[in-house]
Amino acid sequence: EIVELIDREADMLNRGRNEVSLEGLRKRLCNLFLQFIETPEYNAEAARFQKIPVEILAKVQQNLK
């Protein structure tokens, strides 16, 4: 999903869209990237900073799928 948003931003820039019209898209991209780097599955160091134990978080994520 992050790659899709980056591609969309590049497409909009190539079409000559101004910076203001990209603000919402960039906020979504920043939030998705933040979620990505906070995921211990992709960033082992993130587990040290989580308030919820990784095991419980994994169970919750499984239930949401």
CHARMM internal coordinates of N, CA and C (Angstrom, degrees):
IC EDIT
DIST 1 N 1 CA 1.4425
DIST 1 CA 1 C 1.5339
ANGL 1 N 1 CA 1 C 110.68
DIST 1 C 2 N 1.3325
ANGL 1 CA 1 C 2 N 115.91
DIHE 1 N 1 CA 1 C 2 N -35.90
DIST 2 N 2 CA 1.4677
ANGL 1 C 2 N 2 CA 119.76
DIHE 1 CA 1 C 2 N 2 CA 177.84
DIST 2 CA 2 C 1.5249
ANGL 2 N 2 CA 2 C 110.08
DIHE 1 C 2 N 2 CA 2 C -62.35
DIST 2 C 3 N 1.3083
ANGL 2 CA 2 C 3 N 116.55
DIHE 2 N 2 CA 2 C 3 N -44.12
DIST 3 N 3 CA 1.4617
ANGL 2 C 3 N 3 CA 120.85
DIHE 2 CA 2 C 3 N 3 CA -179.17
DIST 3 CA 3 C 1.5262
ANGL 3 N 3 CA 3 C 110.22
DIHE 2 C 3 N 3 CA 3 C -63.38
DIST 3 C 4 N 1.3316
ANGL 3 CA 3 C 4 N 117.13
DIHE 3 N 3 CA 3 C 4 N -38.81
DIST 4 N 4 CA 1.4618
ANGL 3 C 4 N 4 CA 120.21
DIHE 3 CA 3 C 4 N 4 CA 178.44
DIST 4 CA 4 C 1.5262
ANGL 4 N 4 CA 4 C 111.18
DIHE 3 C 4 N 4 CA 4 C -62.32
DIST 4 C 5 N 1.3269
ANGL 4 CA 4 C 5 N 117.07
DIHE 4 N 4 CA 4 C 5 N -41.47
DIST 5 N 5 CA 1.4574
ANGL 4 C 5 N 5 CA 120.36
DIHE 4 CA 4 C 5 N 5 CA 178.97
DIST 5 CA 5 C 1.5293
ANGL 5 N 5 CA 5 C 111.53
DIHE 4 C 5 N 5 CA 5 C -66.68
DIST 5 C 6 N 1.3271
ANGL 5 CA 5 C 6 N 116.27
DIHE 5 N 5 CA 5 C 6 N -37.72
DIST 6 N 6 CA 1.4683
ANGL 5 C 6 N 6 CA 120.02
DIHE 5 CA 5 C 6 N 6 CA 177.52
DIST 6 CA 6 C 1.5265
ANGL 6 N 6 CA 6 C 109.83
DIHE 5 C 6 N 6 CA 6 C -64.90
DIST 6 C 7 N 1.3339
ANGL 6 CA 6 C 7 N 116.26
DIHE 6 N 6 CA 6 C 7 N -43.13
DIST 7 N 7 CA 1.4629
ANGL 6 C 7 N 7 CA 119.98
DIHE 6 CA 6 C 7 N 7 CA 177.55
DIST 7 CA 7 C 1.5249
ANGL 7 N 7 CA 7 C 111.32
DIHE 6 C 7 N 7 CA 7 C -62.23
DIST 7 C 8 N 1.3311
ANGL 7 CA 7 C 8 N 116.21
DIHE 7 N 7 CA 7 C 8 N -39.89
DIST 8 N 8 CA 1.4675
ANGL 7 C 8 N 8 CA 119.88
DIHE 7 CA 7 C 8 N 8 CA 178.89
DIST 8 CA 8 C 1.5262
ANGL 8 N 8 CA 8 C 110.97
DIHE 7 C 8 N 8 CA 8 C -64.05
DIST 8 C 9 N 1.3410
ANGL 8 CA 8 C 9 N 115.92
DIHE 8 N 8 CA 8 C 9 N -41.32
DIST 9 N 9 CA 1.4633
ANGL 8 C 9 N 9 CA 119.35
DIHE 8 CA 8 C 9 N 9 CA 178.51
DIST 9 CA 9 C 1.5339
ANGL 9 N 9 CA 9 C 110.46
DIHE 8 C 9 N 9 CA 9 C -63.53
DIST 9 C 10 N 1.3135
ANGL 9 CA 9 C 10 N 116.76
DIHE 9 N 9 CA 9 C 10 N -44.47
DIST 10 N 10 CA 1.4700
ANGL 9 C 10 N 10 CA 120.39
DIHE 9 CA 9 C 10 N 10 CA 179.38
DIST 10 CA 10 C 1.5252
ANGL 10 N 10 CA 10 C 110.44
DIHE 9 C 10 N 10 CA 10 C -61.04
DIST 10 C 11 N 1.3256
ANGL 10 CA 10 C 11 N 117.00
DIHE 10 N 10 CA 10 C 11 N -41.42
DIST 11 N 11 CA 1.4550
ANGL 10 C 11 N 11 CA 120.98
DIHE 10 CA 10 C 11 N 11 CA 178.77
DIST 11 CA 11 C 1.5235
ANGL 11 N 11 CA 11 C 111.20
DIHE 10 C 11 N 11 CA 11 C -63.07
DIST 11 C 12 N 1.3353
ANGL 11 CA 11 C 12 N 115.89
DIHE 11 N 11 CA 11 C 12 N -43.27
DIST 12 N 12 CA 1.4630
ANGL 11 C 12 N 12 CA 119.75
DIHE 11 CA 11 C 12 N 12 CA 179.87
DIST 12 CA 12 C 1.5293
ANGL 12 N 12 CA 12 C 111.18
DIHE 11 C 12 N 12 CA 12 C -65.51
DIST 12 C 13 N 1.3277
ANGL 12 CA 12 C 13 N 116.83
DIHE 12 N 12 CA 12 C 13 N -38.93
DIST 13 N 13 CA 1.4645
ANGL 12 C 13 N 13 CA 120.25
DIHE 12 CA 12 C 13 N 13 CA 177.69
DIST 13 CA 13 C 1.5262
ANGL 13 N 13 CA 13 C 111.27
DIHE 12 C 13 N 13 CA 13 C -64.94
DIST 13 C 14 N 1.3375
ANGL 13 CA 13 C 14 N 115.86
DIHE 13 N 13 CA 13 C 14 N -40.82
DIST 14 N 14 CA 1.4645
ANGL 13 C 14 N 14 CA 120.24
DIHE 13 CA 13 C 14 N 14 CA 178.73
DIST 14 CA 14 C 1.5228
ANGL 14 N 14 CA 14 C 111.82
DIHE 13 C 14 N 14 CA 14 C -64.88
DIST 14 C 15 N 1.3293
ANGL 14 CA 14 C 15 N 116.33
DIHE 14 N 14 CA 14 C 15 N -27.52
DIST 15 N 15 CA 1.4665
ANGL 14 C 15 N 15 CA 120.75
DIHE 14 CA 14 C 15 N 15 CA 178.93
DIST 15 CA 15 C 1.5220
ANGL 15 N 15 CA 15 C 112.11
DIHE 14 C 15 N 15 CA 15 C -84.72
DIST 15 C 16 N 1.3205
ANGL 15 CA 15 C 16 N 116.69
DIHE 15 N 15 CA 15 C 16 N -1.06
DIST 16 N 16 CA 1.4535
ANGL 15 C 16 N 16 CA 120.47
DIHE 15 CA 15 C 16 N 16 CA 175.45
DIST 16 CA 16 C 1.5159
ANGL 16 N 16 CA 16 C 115.30
DIHE 15 C 16 N 16 CA 16 C 87.27
DIST 16 C 17 N 1.3415
ANGL 16 CA 16 C 17 N 117.34
DIHE 16 N 16 CA 16 C 17 N 20.13
DIST 17 N 17 CA 1.4668
ANGL 16 C 17 N 17 CA 119.84
DIHE 16 CA 16 C 17 N 17 CA 178.37
DIST 17 CA 17 C 1.5214
ANGL 17 N 17 CA 17 C 109.12
DIHE 16 C 17 N 17 CA 17 C -68.10
DIST 17 C 18 N 1.3277
ANGL 17 CA 17 C 18 N 116.06
DIHE 17 N 17 CA 17 C 18 N 147.58
DIST 18 N 18 CA 1.4641
ANGL 17 C 18 N 18 CA 118.89
DIHE 17 CA 17 C 18 N 18 CA -179.61
DIST 18 CA 18 C 1.5261
ANGL 18 N 18 CA 18 C 111.07
DIHE 17 C 18 N 18 CA 18 C -81.90
DIST 18 C 19 N 1.3037
ANGL 18 CA 18 C 19 N 116.04
DIHE 18 N 18 CA 18 C 19 N 167.12
DIST 19 N 19 CA 1.4678
ANGL 18 C 19 N 19 CA 122.91
DIHE 18 CA 18 C 19 N 19 CA -175.80
DIST 19 CA 19 C 1.5293
ANGL 19 N 19 CA 19 C 112.12
DIHE 18 C 19 N 19 CA 19 C -62.37
DIST 19 C 20 N 1.3233
ANGL 19 CA 19 C 20 N 116.57
DIHE 19 N 19 CA 19 C 20 N -35.56
DIST 20 N 20 CA 1.4631
ANGL 19 C 20 N 20 CA 120.62
DIHE 19 CA 19 C 20 N 20 CA -177.11
DIST 20 CA 20 C 1.5264
ANGL 20 N 20 CA 20 C 110.86
DIHE 19 C 20 N 20 CA 20 C -63.71
DIST 20 C 21 N 1.3228
ANGL 20 CA 20 C 21 N 117.27
DIHE 20 N 20 CA 20 C 21 N -37.64
DIST 21 N 21 CA 1.4641
ANGL 20 C 21 N 21 CA 119.95
DIHE 20 CA 20 C 21 N 21 CA -178.36
DIST 21 CA 21 C 1.5282
ANGL 21 N 21 CA 21 C 112.19
DIHE 20 C 21 N 21 CA 21 C -72.38
DIST 21 C 22 N 1.3101
ANGL 21 CA 21 C 22 N 117.54
DIHE 21 N 21 CA 21 C 22 N -11.31
DIST 22 N 22 CA 1.4626
ANGL 21 C 22 N 22 CA 121.51
DIHE 21 CA 21 C 22 N 22 CA -179.67
DIST 22 CA 22 C 1.5286
ANGL 22 N 22 CA 22 C 113.08
DIHE 21 C 22 N 22 CA 22 C -96.38
DIST 22 C 23 N 1.3209
ANGL 22 CA 22 C 23 N 117.93
DIHE 22 N 22 CA 22 C 23 N -3.88
DIST 23 N 23 CA 1.4701
ANGL 22 C 23 N 23 CA 120.91
DIHE 22 CA 22 C 23 N 23 CA -174.81
DIST 23 CA 23 C 1.5270
ANGL 23 N 23 CA 23 C 112.89
DIHE 22 C 23 N 23 CA 23 C -58.90
DIST 23 C 24 N 1.3234
ANGL 23 CA 23 C 24 N 117.88
DIHE 23 N 23 CA 23 C 24 N -47.33
DIST 24 N 24 CA 1.4649
ANGL 23 C 24 N 24 CA 121.05
DIHE 23 CA 23 C 24 N 24 CA -179.42
DIST 24 CA 24 C 1.5162
ANGL 24 N 24 CA 24 C 111.98
DIHE 23 C 24 N 24 CA 24 C -62.40
DIST 24 C 25 N 1.3157
ANGL 24 CA 24 C 25 N 115.61
DIHE 24 N 24 CA 24 C 25 N -43.81
DIST 25 N 25 CA 1.4538
ANGL 24 C 25 N 25 CA 120.93
DIHE 24 CA 24 C 25 N 25 CA 178.59
DIST 25 CA 25 C 1.5282
ANGL 25 N 25 CA 25 C 110.89
DIHE 24 C 25 N 25 CA 25 C -61.73
DIST 25 C 26 N 1.3163
ANGL 25 CA 25 C 26 N 116.44
DIHE 25 N 25 CA 25 C 26 N -41.79
DIST 26 N 26 CA 1.4695
ANGL 25 C 26 N 26 CA 120.31
DIHE 25 CA 25 C 26 N 26 CA -179.93
DIST 26 CA 26 C 1.5216
ANGL 26 N 26 CA 26 C 111.86
DIHE 25 C 26 N 26 CA 26 C -68.53
DIST 26 C 27 N 1.3197
ANGL 26 CA 26 C 27 N 117.95
DIHE 26 N 26 CA 26 C 27 N -34.17
DIST 27 N 27 CA 1.4680
ANGL 26 C 27 N 27 CA 120.28
DIHE 26 CA 26 C 27 N 27 CA 176.08
DIST 27 CA 27 C 1.5202
ANGL 27 N 27 CA 27 C 110.54
DIHE 26 C 27 N 27 CA 27 C -64.85
DIST 27 C 28 N 1.3411
ANGL 27 CA 27 C 28 N 115.89
DIHE 27 N 27 CA 27 C 28 N -43.88
DIST 28 N 28 CA 1.4683
ANGL 27 C 28 N 28 CA 119.78
DIHE 27 CA 27 C 28 N 28 CA 177.21
DIST 28 CA 28 C 1.5163
ANGL 28 N 28 CA 28 C 110.73
DIHE 27 C 28 N 28 CA 28 C -60.36
DIST 28 C 29 N 1.3181
ANGL 28 CA 28 C 29 N 116.22
DIHE 28 N 28 CA 28 C 29 N -42.97
DIST 29 N 29 CA 1.4611
ANGL 28 C 29 N 29 CA 121.51
DIHE 28 CA 28 C 29 N 29 CA 179.96
DIST 29 CA 29 C 1.5255
ANGL 29 N 29 CA 29 C 111.04
DIHE 28 C 29 N 29 CA 29 C -63.34
DIST 29 C 30 N 1.3155
ANGL 29 CA 29 C 30 N 117.05
DIHE 29 N 29 CA 29 C 30 N -43.33
DIST 30 N 30 CA 1.4675
ANGL 29 C 30 N 30 CA 120.72
DIHE 29 CA 29 C 30 N 30 CA 178.74
DIST 30 CA 30 C 1.5256
ANGL 30 N 30 CA 30 C 111.18
DIHE 29 C 30 N 30 CA 30 C -63.37
DIST 30 C 31 N 1.3235
ANGL 30 CA 30 C 31 N 116.65
DIHE 30 N 30 CA 30 C 31 N -42.79
DIST 31 N 31 CA 1.4645
ANGL 30 C 31 N 31 CA 120.03
DIHE 30 CA 30 C 31 N 31 CA 179.51
DIST 31 CA 31 C 1.5261
ANGL 31 N 31 CA 31 C 111.88
DIHE 30 C 31 N 31 CA 31 C -64.68
DIST 31 C 32 N 1.3254
ANGL 31 CA 31 C 32 N 117.02
DIHE 31 N 31 CA 31 C 32 N -42.58
DIST 32 N 32 CA 1.4656
ANGL 31 C 32 N 32 CA 119.91
DIHE 31 CA 31 C 32 N 32 CA 177.90
DIST 32 CA 32 C 1.5192
ANGL 32 N 32 CA 32 C 111.22
DIHE 31 C 32 N 32 CA 32 C -64.09
DIST 32 C 33 N 1.3347
ANGL 32 CA 32 C 33 N 116.84
DIHE 32 N 32 CA 32 C 33 N -40.58
DIST 33 N 33 CA 1.4586
ANGL 32 C 33 N 33 CA 119.68
DIHE 32 CA 32 C 33 N 33 CA 179.22
DIST 33 CA 33 C 1.5210
ANGL 33 N 33 CA 33 C 110.73
DIHE 32 C 33 N 33 CA 33 C -65.48
DIST 33 C 34 N 1.3206
ANGL 33 CA 33 C 34 N 116.89
DIHE 33 N 33 CA 33 C 34 N -40.11
DIST 34 N 34 CA 1.4624
ANGL 33 C 34 N 34 CA 120.53
DIHE 33 CA 33 C 34 N 34 CA 177.59
DIST 34 CA 34 C 1.5281
ANGL 34 N 34 CA 34 C 110.88
DIHE 33 C 34 N 34 CA 34 C -62.01
DIST 34 C 35 N 1.3235
ANGL 34 CA 34 C 35 N 117.03
DIHE 34 N 34 CA 34 C 35 N -43.54
DIST 35 N 35 CA 1.4636
ANGL 34 C 35 N 35 CA 119.96
DIHE 34 CA 34 C 35 N 35 CA 176.38
DIST 35 CA 35 C 1.5213
ANGL 35 N 35 CA 35 C 110.74
DIHE 34 C 35 N 35 CA 35 C -61.08
DIST 35 C 36 N 1.3239
ANGL 35 CA 35 C 36 N 116.18
DIHE 35 N 35 CA 35 C 36 N -39.61
DIST 36 N 36 CA 1.4621
ANGL 35 C 36 N 36 CA 120.97
DIHE 35 CA 35 C 36 N 36 CA -179.49
DIST 36 CA 36 C 1.5266
ANGL 36 N 36 CA 36 C 111.32
DIHE 35 C 36 N 36 CA 36 C -62.85
DIST 36 C 37 N 1.3284
ANGL 36 CA 36 C 37 N 117.30
DIHE 36 N 36 CA 36 C 37 N -47.56
DIST 37 N 37 CA 1.4650
ANGL 36 C 37 N 37 CA 118.75
DIHE 36 CA 36 C 37 N 37 CA -176.66
DIST 37 CA 37 C 1.5237
ANGL 37 N 37 CA 37 C 112.23
DIHE 36 C 37 N 37 CA 37 C -75.06
DIST 37 C 38 N 1.3286
ANGL 37 CA 37 C 38 N 117.45
DIHE 37 N 37 CA 37 C 38 N -15.81
DIST 38 N 38 CA 1.4638
ANGL 37 C 38 N 38 CA 120.48
DIHE 37 CA 37 C 38 N 38 CA 176.67
DIST 38 CA 38 C 1.5265
ANGL 38 N 38 CA 38 C 112.22
DIHE 37 C 38 N 38 CA 38 C -88.00
DIST 38 C 39 N 1.3193
ANGL 38 CA 38 C 39 N 117.77
DIHE 38 N 38 CA 38 C 39 N -1.12
DIST 39 N 39 CA 1.4578
ANGL 38 C 39 N 39 CA 122.67
DIHE 38 CA 38 C 39 N 39 CA -178.33
DIST 39 CA 39 C 1.5263
ANGL 39 N 39 CA 39 C 109.88
DIHE 38 C 39 N 39 CA 39 C -89.61
DIST 39 C 40 N 1.3433
ANGL 39 CA 39 C 40 N 117.78
DIHE 39 N 39 CA 39 C 40 N 115.13
DIST 40 N 40 CA 1.4680
ANGL 39 C 40 N 40 CA 120.40
DIHE 39 CA 39 C 40 N 40 CA -178.29
DIST 40 CA 40 C 1.5321
ANGL 40 N 40 CA 40 C 113.71
DIHE 39 C 40 N 40 CA 40 C -59.29
DIST 40 C 41 N 1.3034
ANGL 40 CA 40 C 41 N 116.85
DIHE 40 N 40 CA 40 C 41 N -24.63
DIST 41 N 41 CA 1.4602
ANGL 40 C 41 N 41 CA 120.41
DIHE 40 CA 40 C 41 N 41 CA 179.14
DIST 41 CA 41 C 1.5334
ANGL 41 N 41 CA 41 C 111.33
DIHE 40 C 41 N 41 CA 41 C -61.51
DIST 41 C 42 N 1.3324
ANGL 41 CA 41 C 42 N 116.70
DIHE 41 N 41 CA 41 C 42 N -31.05
DIST 42 N 42 CA 1.4592
ANGL 41 C 42 N 42 CA 121.60
DIHE 41 CA 41 C 42 N 42 CA -179.16
DIST 42 CA 42 C 1.5201
ANGL 42 N 42 CA 42 C 112.81
DIHE 41 C 42 N 42 CA 42 C -108.52
DIST 42 C 43 N 1.3330
ANGL 42 CA 42 C 43 N 117.03
DIHE 42 N 42 CA 42 C 43 N -18.58
DIST 43 N 43 CA 1.4573
ANGL 42 C 43 N 43 CA 121.69
DIHE 42 CA 42 C 43 N 43 CA -177.79
DIST 43 CA 43 C 1.5328
ANGL 43 N 43 CA 43 C 107.55
DIHE 42 C 43 N 43 CA 43 C -137.65
DIST 43 C 44 N 1.3001
ANGL 43 CA 43 C 44 N 117.01
DIHE 43 N 43 CA 43 C 44 N 99.26
DIST 44 N 44 CA 1.4643
ANGL 43 C 44 N 44 CA 121.66
DIHE 43 CA 43 C 44 N 44 CA -175.05
DIST 44 CA 44 C 1.5270
ANGL 44 N 44 CA 44 C 112.76
DIHE 43 C 44 N 44 CA 44 C -59.37
DIST 44 C 45 N 1.3115
ANGL 44 CA 44 C 45 N 117.69
DIHE 44 N 44 CA 44 C 45 N -32.94
DIST 45 N 45 CA 1.4641
ANGL 44 C 45 N 45 CA 121.22
DIHE 44 CA 44 C 45 N 45 CA -179.67
DIST 45 CA 45 C 1.5257
ANGL 45 N 45 CA 45 C 112.48
DIHE 44 C 45 N 45 CA 45 C -68.12
DIST 45 C 46 N 1.3080
ANGL 45 CA 45 C 46 N 117.64
DIHE 45 N 45 CA 45 C 46 N -22.35
DIST 46 N 46 CA 1.4701
ANGL 45 C 46 N 46 CA 121.02
DIHE 45 CA 45 C 46 N 46 CA -177.91
DIST 46 CA 46 C 1.5246
ANGL 46 N 46 CA 46 C 111.34
DIHE 45 C 46 N 46 CA 46 C -63.95
DIST 46 C 47 N 1.3155
ANGL 46 CA 46 C 47 N 117.55
DIHE 46 N 46 CA 46 C 47 N -28.80
DIST 47 N 47 CA 1.4655
ANGL 46 C 47 N 47 CA 121.31
DIHE 46 CA 46 C 47 N 47 CA -178.65
DIST 47 CA 47 C 1.5302
ANGL 47 N 47 CA 47 C 111.37
DIHE 46 C 47 N 47 CA 47 C -61.88
DIST 47 C 48 N 1.3118
ANGL 47 CA 47 C 48 N 117.67
DIHE 47 N 47 CA 47 C 48 N -31.70
DIST 48 N 48 CA 1.4663
ANGL 47 C 48 N 48 CA 120.55
DIHE 47 CA 47 C 48 N 48 CA -179.82
DIST 48 CA 48 C 1.5226
ANGL 48 N 48 CA 48 C 112.48
DIHE 47 C 48 N 48 CA 48 C -66.90
DIST 48 C 49 N 1.3237
ANGL 48 CA 48 C 49 N 117.34
DIHE 48 N 48 CA 48 C 49 N -25.90
DIST 49 N 49 CA 1.4563
ANGL 48 C 49 N 49 CA 121.40
DIHE 48 CA 48 C 49 N 49 CA -174.17
DIST 49 CA 49 C 1.5223
ANGL 49 N 49 CA 49 C 113.83
DIHE 48 C 49 N 49 CA 49 C -100.52
DIST 49 C 50 N 1.3175
ANGL 49 CA 49 C 50 N 116.89
DIHE 49 N 49 CA 49 C 50 N -1.82
DIST 50 N 50 CA 1.4618
ANGL 49 C 50 N 50 CA 119.39
DIHE 49 CA 49 C 50 N 50 CA -179.33
DIST 50 CA 50 C 1.5146
ANGL 50 N 50 CA 50 C 110.72
DIHE 49 C 50 N 50 CA 50 C -81.37
DIST 50 C 51 N 1.3257
ANGL 50 CA 50 C 51 N 114.87
DIHE 50 N 50 CA 50 C 51 N 140.12
DIST 51 N 51 CA 1.4547
ANGL 50 C 51 N 51 CA 120.38
DIHE 50 CA 50 C 51 N 51 CA 179.12
DIST 51 CA 51 C 1.5176
ANGL 51 N 51 CA 51 C 111.31
DIHE 50 C 51 N 51 CA 51 C -82.26
DIST 51 C 52 N 1.3342
ANGL 51 CA 51 C 52 N 116.40
DIHE 51 N 51 CA 51 C 52 N -25.97
DIST 52 N 52 CA 1.4562
ANGL 51 C 52 N 52 CA 121.90
DIHE 51 CA 51 C 52 N 52 CA 178.44
DIST 52 CA 52 C 1.5280
ANGL 52 N 52 CA 52 C 107.51
DIHE 51 C 52 N 52 CA 52 C -97.08
DIST 52 C 53 N 1.3337
ANGL 52 CA 52 C 53 N 118.23
DIHE 52 N 52 CA 52 C 53 N 131.86
DIST 53 N 53 CA 1.4666
ANGL 52 C 53 N 53 CA 119.33
DIHE 52 CA 52 C 53 N 53 CA 178.52
DIST 53 CA 53 C 1.5322
ANGL 53 N 53 CA 53 C 111.07
DIHE 52 C 53 N 53 CA 53 C -56.99
DIST 53 C 54 N 1.3053
ANGL 53 CA 53 C 54 N 116.13
DIHE 53 N 53 CA 53 C 54 N 144.63
DIST 54 N 54 CA 1.4554
ANGL 53 C 54 N 54 CA 122.82
DIHE 53 CA 53 C 54 N 54 CA -175.90
DIST 54 CA 54 C 1.5275
ANGL 54 N 54 CA 54 C 111.46
DIHE 53 C 54 N 54 CA 54 C -57.28
DIST 54 C 55 N 1.3253
ANGL 54 CA 54 C 55 N 117.34
DIHE 54 N 54 CA 54 C 55 N -37.63
DIST 55 N 55 CA 1.4636
ANGL 54 C 55 N 55 CA 120.64
DIHE 54 CA 54 C 55 N 55 CA -178.09
DIST 55 CA 55 C 1.5294
ANGL 55 N 55 CA 55 C 111.04
DIHE 54 C 55 N 55 CA 55 C -63.09
DIST 55 C 56 N 1.3091
ANGL 55 CA 55 C 56 N 116.70
DIHE 55 N 55 CA 55 C 56 N -43.81
DIST 56 N 56 CA 1.4659
ANGL 55 C 56 N 56 CA 120.63
DIHE 55 CA 55 C 56 N 56 CA -179.96
DIST 56 CA 56 C 1.5242
ANGL 56 N 56 CA 56 C 109.81
DIHE 55 C 56 N 56 CA 56 C -68.19
DIST 56 C 57 N 1.3080
ANGL 56 CA 56 C 57 N 116.76
DIHE 56 N 56 CA 56 C 57 N -41.64
DIST 57 N 57 CA 1.4561
ANGL 56 C 57 N 57 CA 120.75
DIHE 56 CA 56 C 57 N 57 CA 179.08
DIST 57 CA 57 C 1.5287
ANGL 57 N 57 CA 57 C 110.60
DIHE 56 C 57 N 57 CA 57 C -61.49
DIST 57 C 58 N 1.3230
ANGL 57 CA 57 C 58 N 117.90
DIHE 57 N 57 CA 57 C 58 N -40.30
DIST 58 N 58 CA 1.4638
ANGL 57 C 58 N 58 CA 121.75
DIHE 57 CA 57 C 58 N 58 CA 179.10
DIST 58 CA 58 C 1.5197
ANGL 58 N 58 CA 58 C 110.60
DIHE 57 C 58 N 58 CA 58 C -63.19
DIST 58 C 59 N 1.3366
ANGL 58 CA 58 C 59 N 117.28
DIHE 58 N 58 CA 58 C 59 N -40.49
DIST 59 N 59 CA 1.4679
ANGL 58 C 59 N 59 CA 120.57
DIHE 58 CA 58 C 59 N 59 CA 178.77
DIST 59 CA 59 C 1.5279
ANGL 59 N 59 CA 59 C 110.79
DIHE 58 C 59 N 59 CA 59 C -64.38
DIST 59 C 60 N 1.3099
ANGL 59 CA 59 C 60 N 116.69
DIHE 59 N 59 CA 59 C 60 N -41.87
DIST 60 N 60 CA 1.4562
ANGL 59 C 60 N 60 CA 120.91
DIHE 59 CA 59 C 60 N 60 CA 179.03
DIST 60 CA 60 C 1.5178
ANGL 60 N 60 CA 60 C 110.56
DIHE 59 C 60 N 60 CA 60 C -63.40
DIST 60 C 61 N 1.3218
ANGL 60 CA 60 C 61 N 116.67
DIHE 60 N 60 CA 60 C 61 N -43.65
DIST 61 N 61 CA 1.4552
ANGL 60 C 61 N 61 CA 120.40
DIHE 60 CA 60 C 61 N 61 CA 179.76
DIST 61 CA 61 C 1.5257
ANGL 61 N 61 CA 61 C 111.53
DIHE 60 C 61 N 61 CA 61 C -64.63
DIST 61 C 62 N 1.3291
ANGL 61 CA 61 C 62 N 117.37
DIHE 61 N 61 CA 61 C 62 N -36.98
DIST 62 N 62 CA 1.4533
ANGL 61 C 62 N 62 CA 121.02
DIHE 61 CA 61 C 62 N 62 CA 177.12
DIST 62 CA 62 C 1.5315
ANGL 62 N 62 CA 62 C 110.97
DIHE 61 C 62 N 62 CA 62 C -64.00
DIST 62 C 63 N 1.3172
ANGL 62 CA 62 C 63 N 116.55
DIHE 62 N 62 CA 62 C 63 N -39.53
DIST 63 N 63 CA 1.4629
ANGL 62 C 63 N 63 CA 121.09
DIHE 62 CA 62 C 63 N 63 CA -179.90
DIST 63 CA 63 C 1.5225
ANGL 63 N 63 CA 63 C 111.83
DIHE 62 C 63 N 63 CA 63 C -68.46
DIST 63 C 64 N 1.3294
ANGL 63 CA 63 C 64 N 117.05
DIHE 63 N 63 CA 63 C 64 N -27.64
DIST 64 N 64 CA 1.4608
ANGL 63 C 64 N 64 CA 120.46
DIHE 63 CA 63 C 64 N 64 CA -179.94
DIST 64 CA 64 C 1.5164
ANGL 64 N 64 CA 64 C 112.17
DIHE 63 C 64 N 64 CA 64 C -78.05
DIST 64 C 65 N 1.3216
ANGL 64 CA 64 C 65 N 117.90
DIHE 64 N 64 CA 64 C 65 N -20.10
DIST 65 N 65 CA 1.4765
ANGL 64 C 65 N 65 CA 120.82
DIHE 64 CA 64 C 65 N 65 CA -178.08
DIST 65 CA 65 C 1.4631
ANGL 65 N 65 CA 65 C 111.80
DIHE 64 C 65 N 65 CA 65 C -79.21
END
COOR INIT
IC SEED 1 N 1 CA 1 C
IC BUILD
